[in-house]
Amino acid sequence: MSKKSNFFIRRFHSLIGLIPIGIFLVVHFLLNSSALFGFDAYEITIGGMKGVPLIILAELIIIALPILFHAVYGIYVVYVARNNALRYKYLRNWFFYLQRITAVITLAFVIFHVLTLRILSHEPTEIIMTLTATLQNPIGFILYCIGILAAIFHFTNGLFTFLITWGVLQGPNVQKIFSVITIGIFIVMSIWAVALLASIAGFGM
């Protein structure tokens, strides 16, 4: 692979990590937050998402294919990356290392999530019951937390690196400020996500 083609592939990989994958993550996160308002609200939301015309085609083209490319190329990046976290103690080097680790964790989580809630489960009530049963198991709850927190970190840290890669954040001062902002976004989304999982785990109790 030439340096020029590798440059464009890396740019494309970075772009689809935000558009559409990052946008989908935020929208999916917000829609599923209806669970905070109880079982009925969550069931209506799930039913509404499944009732969108051509939803399967849209999921394949807009979500599945970009995620597949991002994941495959991301695994290649993980394989060839030179991780300096243990050699250099700078925070950004640790984040570089964690970005690669969370890529693998997120991929495994997405596969499990889609398999159990999209392929093996179909009706809204069945989907919710499957998820509830998983989260009511302490091990299942912990693994879900790990998977979602990994996805949130990968997204928020990826947003920071995207803005640097595309030349939006120029200069150490603005980069430092936005680094703090993305860490704050990660913390807020993480707390929100755990609260959401706890709410779903409480269905039927």
PyMOL commands that set and color helices and strands:
alter all, ss='L'
color gray80, all
select helices_A, chain A and resi 3-18+21-37+39-50+55-80+91-119+124-136+138-165+172-201
alter helices_A, ss='H'
color red, helices_A
deselect
rebuild
show_as cartoon
